[in-house]
Amino acid sequence: MTRSQTNLGWDVLLDMSGPGAQHERLARALRTTIREGVLKKGATLPPSRKMAGDLQCSRWVVTQAYAQLVAEGYLEARTGSATRVHCWADEIWEPVPRRQELPPPRYDLAPGLPDLRNFPRRRWADAVRDALTTAPHTDLGMPIPGGHPRLRTVLAEYLRRTRGAVTDDVLITSGVCNGVALVGRALHAAGITQIAVEEPGWTHVWRAAEDAGLEVVRVPVDADGLCVDQIPAGIRAVVVTPAHQFPSGVVLTPERRAALLTWARDVDGLILEDDYDAEFRYDRKPVGTVQGMDPRRVVLLGSIAKTLSPALGIGWCVVPPQWTIPQAAPPVIDQLALATFIENGGYHRYLRAARLRYRKRRDALLAALGPLDISGAAAGLHLLLHLDSPADDVVNRAAASGLKLKSLDAYRSSPGAPALVLGYGNLADSSVTEAVAVLKDSIGRSGSGSSR
């Protein structure tokens, strides 16, 4: 019979990097493989001559390493027998258990995702197939920094037509946060080291600005949007979400828009406009971009993360002509697929159907919530539920019942009036009633309800 070879340690990959003499590095590498359970107890190691040949080192290096590990108890060596991993090794050095993954929640009322169940798989697959079929072989090389010219042209026309943007060119990014980081680096290089952000606001954007080397300065938001008059002196850049502020849900009023543009001109500053939730307005047509009012002072940022899927990793950035920013290069095939999807009308039809679906879901959610105190429901894919006592109690009780929630405190630098940010983008229509029942039960058990 042929003896099983699965217990041999002859082909284990050893990491011998790091400081120390060669025999010390070999001993350290073998010790690590035993501790991590790669070499099990009883596993045989190759003879010192064979190991030395494989490692292209002297036999002395191997014998010294083996001897050291025998002395420490990791290995055992017997005359006339192979050197083996000590029989006690597994009992002493148990592999670190993997972290238990929590089961997915039954109901998802957290913000940040669109309706993934209704992603247009077939139409997107058709667009990808078209891109692969029609793209010249030159498009399959290294991605062009700044994005494929075809998508840049298509998006420029789309933003002019649907968002009132003023642009002949668009840079392609991997998302809004990537755009903030790229513009942030350009600001830092120009000597601008601070940037104002909305409080509360999207914390991922704050981190992107900080990663670019900028100091984040938080400016409050009220019922009219960003409090422009509270931007501290010396600040020359600001990030805003004028179409539907996250997470408050307010729309920047015309007076605040005018004040913001006046501020930018007075300080020779730059406005980074995150066109968040602009496609989903339910009480009237979406408001146009601030960028369209002064394209020399405003960077327009957007993505398909909240309309199609964040998994596609495609966004855009319209930059004033006097600014030069580093350029990203997302995957070309997906860029071409999005260009096709927009050109053939598929994206427009998808957004129109999604808008109707989200409005119906929002109405069902509001009806189920009843007299609870709600704000920010006129647009977007989330709303605010105001509470009378700490939101964390409700979040924790809901989690125990399979409902995912987010407290408003997750999106501000310090605790404030208790509230929940309820996202309904990725909530199944059939689950609205059940999810709200769990929510109300969690509120009731924490004594945290608030009525209009």
N, C-alpha and C positions, 0 to 999 in steps of 0.2 A: 504493500500500500504506500501511496505517496503521502507523506506527512504534510498537514496543513501548514502553509507559510504565512498565515495571516497574523501570527504573533511575533514575526521577526521585525526588528527595528532597523533593518539595513537601508531602507529607502526613505527614512524620515528626513524632511527638509530642516536643516539646522541654521538658525540665524546667529552667525558668529560676529556680528558687528558690535561696535562699542569698544571701550578702553580695555587695557590689560594685555598681558602676554597671550600667545596663541593658545597655550594649554588652558589658561584661565578662561578664555572666551569659549573654548570647546566645552569645558566643564559647565559653564553658565548656560550654554545653549541646551545641553543634555538635561540639566537640572530643570530648565523651564519646560521642556517637552514632557518630562515626568510629572511635574506639578500640574500641568494643564491637562493631563490625562491622554496626551497624544501617544505616549509610550505607556502601555498598561503593565501591571505587575506580571512578571514572568517573561516579558518580551526579551528576546535575545538581541544583543548588539554584535556587530561584525567584529571579527578578530582585529587586533590593533594594526596588523600589517595591511589588511584590506581597508580599514577606515583611513589609515594614513595615505594610501594610494588614492582613495576617492577625494580626500581633502587636499591632496598634493602638499602634504606636510611631512615632517619626520615622524617616525614611529614613536619616538620619545614623547612627542606632544600628546599622542593618544594615550599612551600608557600612564602618563602623569594625570591626565584628565580622568581616566577610569579609576586610578588609585584614589584620587581625591573624592570621587563620588562613592566609592566603596567605603571609605573612611566615614563619610557623612551618612551612610545607610541607604543611599539611593540605589546602589547597585550591589550585587553579590557576585563574587568570583570564586569558582572552585577549580581545583586542578583537574585537567582533562575534560572540562565542560566549558560551554560558552559563558561569557559575562551576561548576566541577566538583570532586569529591573527587579529590585528587592520585593519579596512577597508582601511586605507591609506597606509598600508605597501607596496603594490605592486607599488604605485605611488612614494614612497620615495626611496625604494631599488629595483631598476630594476635589474634583473640578468645581469651579464656582457655578452654582445653578443659574440658569438663564432666568431673567426677570419674567415673571408671569404676565402675559399680555391680557389686559382687561377685555372682556367680551364687548363687542360693539353695543351701543345703547339701542334700546327698542325704538326710541323716539329721539329725533335730533332737532332741538330748538335753538341750537347755537348758531351765531351768524358766521358768514364767511364763505359759504358754498352756494352755487346755483343748484338747479334741479338735475342732479347727475343721472337720475333714472330716465330722464327724457333727453339725454345727450343724443344728437342726431347721428347715430352710429353709421347707418347705411349711407346717408348723404355725405358724411365725412369720409367714409371709406371710398366712395366714388370720387371724391375730390382728391384723395391721396393717390388713387389709381390713375386718375387723369394726370396728376403731377409726375408720377413715375413713367407714364407712357409717353408724355409729350415733352418732358424736359430734355434739352440737349445734354450730351454727356459732360459738357463743361460745367453744368450746374451741379454735378455730383462730386466736384472737388471740394476744396476747403471753402467753408462759408465765407461770404463777403462781409467784412466788417461794416456794421451799419444796416445790414439787411439786404435781401435780394431786391434789385431795382423794380421788379414787377410788383411785389407786394408794397413797396414804398409808394409807388405811383397809385396803386389801387386804394391804399389807405388814405393817401392825401386827398383823393377825390371823394372818398366816403366821408371823411371828417369835414370837408368843406360843405358837402351836401346835407349831412344829417346833424352836424354839431355846430355849424356856423364858424368853423375854424378858418383862419387865414393862413394858408400854407401851400407851397408847391412841392414840399419834400417832407418826408417822415423818416426818422430813424427807428429801426426795429430793435426792441429789447426783449428780455425774457419776462418782463412784467413791470408793474409800477414801482415796486421796491428797487428793482434793478435800475430803472430810470432815475429814481431819486439818488441812488448811490453814484451813478455816472455823473449826474449834474452836480452832486455834492463834491465830487473830486475836482471838477472844473471850478467850482466856487472856491474851494480851499486853495487851489493853485493860483487863483486871482486875488488871494489875500482875504477872502470872506470866510471867517472861521466860525460864525454862529448862524443858526437858522431857527426861525420861529415855527412852532407847530401848534396844532389845535389841541386844547385840553378840555374834555377828553378827546382821544383820537386813536387812530390805528397804530398800535405799538410797533408793528413791523416796519412801518415807515420811519418811526423815530430811530429804530435800531439801524436801518439802512443809512440814515443821515449820520449817525454816530460812527458807523463803520467807515464812512467816507472821511472821517476826521473832523466833523463839525460838532460844535457844542449845541445841543438842543435846548431851546428856551420855550417853555410852554405858555401859551396865551389862551385865556378862557374863551368859551363859546357861549352865547346866550340865544334867545329865541330868534334873533336876526342873523345868527351866524358868528363868524370870527369877530371878536371885539378889536377892531383895527386900531382904535385909539389907545389900546393897552399894549401894543407892540413896543418893547423897550427901545429907548434911543440907542443908536449904534447898530441895530439889526438891519441887514440889507437883503435878507432872503426869508421867504416864508412858504410853507406848504399848506394848501387849503383844499377842502372838498366842497366846492360851492353848490354843485347840483343836488347833493343829498348828503349832508355831513354825517360822517360816521364817528360815534354811534348815536348822536343826539337826534338825527333825522331831519334837522332844520335845513332850509334852503337859504343861501346867502341872499339877502334882500338887495334890491337895486341900489339903495342908499349905501349899503356896506360895500357893494361892488365898486361904486364910484369912489368911495373913501379908500378902498384898497389900492386902486389904480393911482389915485392921487399920492398915496403914501409911497408907492414904488417910484413914481417920478421924482418926488421930493428927495428921496434918499439914494436915488440912482440904484434902485434895488431890482430884485428878480422874484417873481411869483411863480411857484411850482403848483400848477393846477392839476390835482388828481381828479379826473372826470368820473368819480366813483358813482355807480348806480344811475348814471345819466340816462340809460336806455329805458328805465322803468319808472315812469311817472304816471299816476293813475287819475289825478283830479284835473289835469290839463296837459297840454303838450310840454315836453321837456324844455327847460330853459337852455339857451345857447351858452357857449363857452365864454369865460372871461378872456381867454386868449384872443378870441375874435374881436374884442374891444381894443386891445393894444398888443399886437403880436410881438413888439420889440421888448416888452416887459414881462411876458408870460411864457413859461414852458408848459405845454399841454401833455399830460401823461395819461395813458389808458392801457387797457389790456382786455383779453377775452376770458380772464380768469373767473369773472362773475357773470358772464353771459353764456359761455360754452363750458369751459373746464379749466382749472388751474394746471391740470396735468399736461396741457399742450405747451405751456411756457412761452407764450407770445404776447408781447405788449408793444407799445409805441411811444415815441417821444418827439414832440414838435418843438424845436429849439429856435430861439431868436437868431437871426443871421449873424449877429456880432459875437455869438458864443460858439466855442468849439469844445465838444465834450468827447471823452473816450467812447469807443463804439463797440457794442456787443455783436455776437454772431450766432443767433439761434439756429436750430436745425433747418436746413434748406427745404426739405420735402414738406414739412409742416407749414413753412412759410408759403410755399407754392400752393399747397392745399387750401390755405385760408384765402389766398388771392382768388383761386377758382371759386370757392364757396361764396365770396362776396360778389364776384363778377356775374355768376349765374343766378343771382338772386336768392340763393339758399339761405344766406345769413339773414337777410331782411325778412324772409318768410318765417324763419325760426324765431327771430326776435318778436315778430308780431304775434305768433302763437304763444310764445313764452309770456308776453305781457298780459295776454288774456288769462292764461293759466295762473299766473302769479296774483293777478287782481282777484280772481275767483277764490284762490286759496287765502289771500289776505282777508277778504270779506268773511269767509267761513271762520277764520281764526278770531276776528273781531267779534263775530256773533257768539262764538263759544266763550270768549273771555267775558262777555257781558259788561257789567258795570265797573270792572276794574279800570284803574287809571292808566290810560294809554296815550302816548304821544309819538310823533314822527312816523305816522302810518301812511302819509300821502304819497310816498314814493319808495323805491328800493325794495330790498328783500329782508328788511328787519324793522322792528319797532321797539319802543321802550315801554316797559311795564314798571310803574312806580310803586314802591312798597312803603310800609310804615316801620319796618324793623330790618335788621341786617339781612342782606340778600344771600350771604354765604350759607345761612341756615337753610334757606329754600333750595339753593344749589345742591347742597349735600344730601338733603332728604330726597330730592328729585333723582339724584344719581343712584341712590339706593333702590329706587323704583324703576330704573332703566330709562330715565329722561335726562338728556344732556342739556344743560343750561349754562349761560355765562352772566356773571355779575357785571354791572357797569364799572365796578372798581377795577376790573381787569384791563380797562382802557384809559385809566387816569393815574396820575402819579401819587395821589393820596386819596383815602376814602372820602366819600361825599354822601349826598342824599341817596338812600338805598334804591336800587332799580335793577331790573334784569334787561339785557339786550336779547330780544327774542328774534331769532332768524328763522324764517319759514321757507327759504329757498330750497333746502334739501329735505323738507318734511313731506312725506307722502300724503296725498289728498285724503286717502282713506284713514289716515291716522290722526287727523286734526282733532276730532272729538275726544279720542282716547288720550292723546298727549295733553290736551288742556285739562282733562279730568285729573290726570296725575299731577299737573302743575297746581291746580286749585287745591288738591289734597295736601300737597307739600306746603303751600302757602298757609292753609288752614292749620296744619299741625305746628307751624312755626309762629302762628299768630301774626302774620305779616301782610295781611290784605290791605288794599287802599282803593277806595271807590272814587269814581268821578264826582 
